[in-house]
Amino acid sequence: MAATARALVAPGKGILAADESGGTIKRRFDSINATSTEENRRDYRELLFRTSGVAQYISGVILFDETIRQNGADGNPLVQVLVDQGIIPGIKVDNGTQPLPGASTELITNGLDGLADRLKEYASLGARFTKWRGVINISQSIPTRYCIDTNAHALARFAALSQEAGLVPIVEPEVLMDGDHSVDRCFEVNEATLREVFYQLAQHGVALEGCLLKPSMVLSGSSAAKRAGPEEVAEKTIACFMRVVPAAVPGIVFLSGGQTDDEATANLNAINKRAAAAGAPWQLSFSFGRGLQQAPLKAWGGKSENVDLAKQAFYHRAKLTSAARQGSYSPEMEKELSPA
């Protein structure tokens, strides 16, 4: 497991999150006027997986339950398509969120019931790592301690069960950027959340060397009057994580979390530059969904004749995100378009 965790955060590489639920991918397909049928979902994800050369930037892909069971258009399992590219298959194992009992404005993630059996099945289907997302909202009155504690406990339980099944858990405590909160308020909530997550991981006997953290960056709220720029985001994010994330964790794979492509890339680049100066002990990589997919989805438009354009857009986005993961990105690179 430790070797797989290190491979997922190998220098220059990161993870594609292609684990959208049915509702989420329908909304994304609606944005390009494409129908969310099983065949269309398969075709879209397959074009990403078959993009030539992208394995130099993408180490792993998080799959949805439907996708890990699907065959490509040529009859080969999509999991094998990834393996043949040199990419590690993974699987989202949570079942989404519901209102937290007793705190209806906050959320708790479902999916622990029967998880041990599902993990065994996913391993048999070729998965080598797993992901579970907890959701933390920010307002003047939330998150409550109750919300942080219950989500951290669920994340730790998931991680322990994953390692028991021989799978690397990616622990995702997402602090949402929705709202008008300041970057300092986001720092405060991230610190409190991560402290409890690592306490619970220790309580559950999770081997930190065999897991990865998928957190939010420390950001201003999306509707804040004055939003922090990349340098401040980097300063706050590294300062927060240096306080609470143990050095034994091999890597941190940031989520894009609703940021635009260029915002997520610029922030990741600044974070890696700051980390190098601060001597941060972890690989600082990415596990982007929208941040890698927005451009290829738009280029594809649900049309088979646009597959090559979509692959080109995906390759380009992966290349730029890889550069940011190494602190060598510049906005001028956005104008380049590398062939797939």
C-alpha positions as CSV (number, residue, x, y, z in Angstrom):
1,M,0.0,0.0,0.0
2,A,2.8,2.4,0.8
3,A,4.3,1.8,-2.7
4,T,1.0,2.5,-4.4
5,A,0.5,5.7,-2.3
6,R,4.0,6.9,-3.4
7,A,3.3,6.0,-7.0
8,L,0.1,8.0,-7.0
9,V,2.1,11.1,-6.0
10,A,5.2,10.4,-8.1
11,P,7.0,13.6,-9.2
12,G,5.1,15.4,-11.9
13,K,2.0,13.3,-11.6
14,G,-1.4,13.5,-10.1
15,I,-4.9,12.0,-10.1
16,L,-7.9,12.5,-12.4
17,A,-11.2,12.4,-10.4
18,A,-13.7,10.9,-12.9
19,D,-16.0,9.7,-10.1
20,E,-19.0,12.0,-10.7
21,S,-22.3,10.7,-9.4
22,G,-25.2,10.3,-11.8
23,G,-26.6,13.7,-10.8
24,T,-23.3,15.5,-11.1
25,I,-22.4,14.1,-14.5
26,K,-25.9,14.9,-15.8
27,R,-25.5,18.5,-14.8
28,R,-22.1,18.6,-16.6
29,F,-23.6,17.0,-19.7
30,D,-26.6,19.4,-19.6
31,S,-24.0,22.3,-19.8
32,I,-23.0,21.0,-23.2
33,N,-26.5,19.9,-24.3
34,A,-25.5,16.2,-24.2
35,T,-27.8,13.4,-22.9
36,S,-26.5,11.5,-19.9
37,T,-26.9,8.0,-21.1
38,E,-24.8,5.1,-20.0
39,E,-23.2,5.0,-23.5
40,N,-22.4,8.7,-23.5
41,R,-20.9,8.5,-20.1
42,R,-18.8,5.6,-21.2
43,D,-17.7,7.3,-24.4
44,Y,-16.7,10.5,-22.6
45,R,-14.7,8.8,-19.9
46,E,-13.1,6.4,-22.3
47,L,-11.8,9.2,-24.5
48,L,-10.1,10.7,-21.4
49,F,-8.6,7.3,-20.5
50,R,-7.3,6.6,-24.0
51,T,-5.6,10.0,-24.4
52,S,-2.2,9.0,-25.7
53,G,0.8,10.0,-23.5
54,V,-1.3,11.4,-20.6
55,A,0.2,8.8,-18.2
56,Q,3.3,11.0,-18.0
57,Y,1.1,13.5,-16.1
58,I,-1.7,11.3,-14.6
59,S,-0.8,8.6,-12.1
60,G,-4.3,7.4,-11.2
61,V,-8.0,7.8,-11.9
62,I,-10.9,7.7,-9.4
63,L,-13.8,5.8,-11.0
64,F,-17.5,5.7,-10.2
65,D,-19.2,2.3,-9.5
66,E,-20.7,2.3,-13.0
67,T,-17.4,2.9,-14.7
68,I,-15.3,0.3,-12.9
69,R,-17.8,-2.3,-14.3
70,Q,-17.9,-1.0,-17.9
71,N,-16.2,-2.2,-21.0
72,G,-14.9,0.2,-23.6
73,A,-16.3,0.4,-27.1
74,D,-13.8,-2.4,-28.2
75,G,-15.0,-4.7,-25.4
76,N,-12.0,-4.3,-23.2
77,P,-12.7,-3.4,-19.5
78,L,-12.1,0.3,-18.9
79,V,-10.0,-0.7,-15.9
80,Q,-7.7,-2.6,-18.3
81,V,-7.6,0.5,-20.6
82,L,-6.1,2.4,-17.7
83,V,-3.7,-0.3,-16.7
84,D,-2.5,-0.6,-20.2
85,Q,-1.7,3.2,-20.2
86,G,0.3,2.7,-16.9
87,I,-2.4,4.4,-14.8
88,I,-3.6,3.1,-11.5
89,P,-7.4,2.5,-11.2
90,G,-9.2,3.7,-8.0
91,I,-12.8,3.9,-6.9
92,K,-15.1,6.3,-5.0
93,V,-16.8,4.2,-2.2
94,D,-19.0,6.7,-0.4
95,N,-22.7,6.9,-1.2
96,G,-23.1,10.7,-1.0
97,T,-24.3,13.0,1.7
98,Q,-27.5,13.6,3.7
99,P,-28.4,16.1,6.4
100,L,-26.6,15.4,9.7
101,P,-29.2,14.3,12.3
102,G,-29.7,17.0,14.8
103,A,-27.9,19.6,12.6
104,S,-29.9,19.8,9.4
105,T,-27.8,22.6,7.9
106,E,-24.7,20.3,8.0
107,L,-23.9,17.1,6.2
108,I,-22.8,13.5,6.9
109,T,-21.6,11.0,4.3
110,N,-23.3,7.6,3.8
111,G,-21.8,4.3,2.8
112,L,-20.2,2.6,5.8
113,D,-22.8,-0.2,5.9
114,G,-21.6,-3.1,3.9
115,L,-18.4,-1.3,2.9
116,A,-16.1,-4.2,3.8
117,D,-17.8,-6.4,1.3
118,R,-17.9,-3.7,-1.4
119,L,-14.2,-3.1,-0.9
120,K,-13.4,-6.8,-1.6
121,E,-15.5,-6.7,-4.8
122,Y,-13.8,-3.5,-6.0
123,A,-10.3,-5.0,-5.3
124,S,-11.4,-8.0,-7.4
125,L,-12.4,-5.6,-10.2
126,G,-9.0,-4.1,-10.3
127,A,-9.1,-1.1,-7.9
128,R,-5.9,-0.3,-6.0
129,F,-7.1,2.7,-4.1
130,T,-10.3,4.2,-2.7
131,K,-11.8,7.6,-2.0
132,W,-14.3,8.9,0.6
133,R,-15.5,12.5,0.7
134,G,-16.7,14.3,3.9
135,V,-18.2,17.7,3.4
136,I,-17.7,20.7,5.8
137,N,-19.7,23.9,5.1
138,I,-18.7,27.3,6.5
139,S,-20.9,30.1,7.8
140,Q,-21.0,32.3,10.9
141,S,-22.5,29.4,12.9
142,I,-21.0,26.3,11.3
143,P,-19.3,24.0,11.1
144,T,-20.2,22.7,14.6
145,R,-17.8,20.4,16.5
146,Y,-20.4,17.7,16.1
147,C,-20.2,17.9,12.3
148,I,-16.4,17.9,12.3
149,D,-16.2,14.9,14.7
150,T,-18.7,12.7,13.0
151,N,-17.3,13.3,9.5
152,A,-13.7,12.7,10.8
153,H,-14.8,9.4,12.4
154,A,-16.5,8.2,9.2
155,L,-13.3,9.1,7.2
156,A,-11.2,7.1,9.6
157,R,-13.5,4.1,9.6
158,F,-13.4,4.1,5.8
159,A,-9.6,4.4,5.8
160,A,-9.2,1.5,8.2
161,L,-11.5,-0.7,6.2
162,S,-9.8,0.2,3.0
163,Q,-6.3,-0.8,4.3
164,E,-7.8,-4.0,5.7
165,A,-8.8,-4.8,2.1
166,G,-5.3,-3.9,0.8
167,L,-6.4,-0.7,-0.8
168,V,-4.9,2.8,-0.4
169,P,-7.5,5.2,1.1
170,I,-7.7,8.8,-0.1
171,V,-9.2,10.7,2.8
172,E,-11.1,13.8,1.5
173,P,-12.3,16.3,4.1
174,E,-13.6,19.0,1.8
175,V,-14.1,22.4,3.3
176,L,-16.4,24.0,0.7
177,M,-15.6,27.4,-0.8
178,D,-19.3,28.3,-1.0
179,G,-20.0,31.5,0.9
180,D,-18.5,34.9,1.7
181,H,-16.1,33.9,4.4
182,S,-12.5,35.2,4.6
183,V,-9.4,33.2,3.9
184,D,-8.6,33.4,7.6
185,R,-11.9,31.8,8.5
186,C,-11.2,29.0,6.0
187,F,-7.8,28.5,7.6
188,E,-9.5,28.1,11.0
189,V,-12.0,25.6,9.8
190,N,-9.4,23.6,7.8
191,E,-7.1,23.4,10.8
192,A,-9.8,22.2,13.2
193,T,-11.0,19.7,10.6
194,L,-7.6,18.2,9.8
195,R,-6.7,18.0,13.5
196,E,-9.7,15.8,14.2
197,V,-9.2,13.7,11.0
198,F,-5.7,12.8,12.0
199,Y,-6.7,12.1,15.6
200,Q,-9.4,9.7,14.3
201,L,-7.0,8.1,11.8
202,A,-4.6,7.4,14.7
203,Q,-7.5,6.0,16.9
204,H,-8.4,3.6,14.1
205,G,-4.9,2.4,13.6
206,V,-4.5,3.7,10.0
207,A,-1.0,3.5,8.6
208,L,-0.3,7.0,7.4
209,E,2.4,5.8,5.0
210,G,-0.3,3.9,3.1
211,C,-2.9,6.7,2.6
212,L,-3.2,10.1,1.0
213,L,-5.0,13.3,2.0
214,K,-7.3,15.1,-0.4
215,P,-8.1,18.4,1.2
216,S,-9.3,21.8,0.1
217,M,-6.8,24.6,-0.4
218,V,-7.2,27.4,2.1
219,L,-9.3,29.8,0.0
220,S,-11.6,32.8,0.5
221,G,-15.3,32.1,0.0
222,S,-16.4,32.1,-3.6
223,S,-18.6,35.2,-3.0
224,A,-16.2,37.0,-0.6
225,A,-15.8,40.7,-1.3
226,K,-12.0,40.4,-1.5
227,R,-10.6,37.1,-2.4
228,A,-7.1,36.0,-1.6
229,G,-4.7,35.6,-4.6
230,P,-2.4,32.7,-5.2
231,E,0.5,33.9,-3.0
232,E,-1.8,34.3,0.0
233,V,-3.6,31.1,-0.7
234,A,-0.2,29.3,-0.8
235,E,1.0,31.0,2.4
236,K,-2.1,30.1,4.3
237,T,-2.4,26.6,3.0
238,I,1.2,25.6,3.8
239,A,1.1,27.3,7.2
240,C,-2.1,25.4,8.0
241,F,-0.9,22.0,6.9
242,M,2.5,22.4,8.5
243,R,0.6,22.6,11.8
244,V,-1.5,19.6,11.5
245,V,-0.5,17.1,8.7
246,P,2.0,14.5,9.8
247,A,5.2,14.0,7.8
248,A,4.4,10.3,7.5
249,V,1.7,11.1,4.9
250,P,3.4,10.6,1.5
251,G,1.3,13.0,-0.4
252,I,-1.4,15.7,-0.4
253,V,-3.6,15.6,-3.5
254,F,-5.6,18.8,-3.6
255,L,-9.2,19.0,-4.9
256,S,-10.1,21.8,-7.3
257,G,-13.3,22.4,-5.4
258,G,-15.2,24.6,-7.7
259,Q,-12.3,26.8,-8.8
260,T,-11.9,27.6,-12.4
261,D,-9.2,25.8,-14.4
262,D,-6.7,28.6,-14.3
263,E,-7.4,29.5,-10.7
264,A,-6.8,26.0,-9.5
265,T,-3.7,25.7,-11.5
266,A,-2.2,29.0,-10.4
267,N,-3.0,28.3,-6.8
268,L,-1.4,24.8,-7.0
269,N,1.7,26.3,-8.6
270,A,2.0,28.9,-5.8
271,I,1.5,26.3,-3.1
272,N,4.3,24.1,-4.6
273,K,6.7,27.1,-4.7
274,R,5.8,28.0,-1.1
275,A,6.2,24.4,0.0
276,A,9.7,24.2,-1.5
277,A,10.8,27.3,0.3
278,A,9.2,26.1,3.6
279,G,10.7,22.6,3.4
280,A,7.3,20.9,3.5
281,P,7.7,17.1,3.9
282,W,5.0,15.9,1.5
283,Q,4.5,15.6,-2.2
284,L,1.9,18.2,-3.1
285,S,-0.1,17.0,-6.0
286,F,-3.6,17.2,-7.4
287,S,-6.8,15.1,-7.6
288,F,-8.8,17.3,-9.9
289,G,-12.2,16.6,-11.4
290,R,-13.6,19.8,-12.9
291,G,-10.1,21.4,-13.0
292,L,-9.0,18.7,-15.5
293,Q,-12.3,18.0,-17.2
294,Q,-13.9,21.4,-17.9
295,A,-11.9,22.0,-21.1
296,P,-12.2,18.5,-22.7
297,L,-15.9,18.3,-21.8
298,K,-16.5,21.6,-23.7
299,A,-14.3,20.5,-26.6
300,W,-16.2,17.1,-26.9
301,G,-19.7,18.6,-26.7
302,G,-21.2,15.1,-26.8
303,K,-20.1,14.6,-30.5
304,S,-18.0,11.7,-31.7
305,E,-16.3,13.9,-34.3
306,N,-14.8,16.0,-31.5
307,V,-13.1,13.2,-29.7
308,D,-9.6,14.1,-30.9
309,L,-10.2,17.8,-29.9
310,A,-11.3,16.7,-26.5
311,K,-8.2,14.4,-26.0
312,Q,-6.0,17.4,-27.0
313,A,-7.7,19.6,-24.5
314,F,-7.4,17.0,-21.7
315,Y,-3.7,16.4,-22.5
316,H,-3.1,20.1,-22.4
317,R,-4.8,20.6,-19.1
318,A,-3.0,17.6,-17.6
319,K,0.4,19.0,-18.8
320,L,-0.3,22.4,-17.3
321,T,-1.5,20.9,-14.0
322,S,1.6,18.7,-13.9
323,A,3.7,21.9,-14.3
324,A,1.8,23.6,-11.5
325,R,2.4,20.5,-9.3
326,Q,6.1,21.1,-9.8
327,G,6.0,24.9,-9.3
328,S,6.9,25.6,-12.9
329,Y,3.6,26.8,-14.4
330,S,3.1,30.2,-15.9
331,P,-0.1,31.8,-17.3
332,E,1.5,32.0,-20.7
333,M,1.4,28.2,-20.9
334,E,-2.4,28.5,-21.2
335,K,-2.0,29.7,-24.7
336,E,-0.1,26.7,-25.8
337,L,-1.9,23.6,-27.0
338,S,0.0,20.3,-27.0
339,P,-1.2,17.5,-29.4
340,A,-2.5,14.4,-27.8
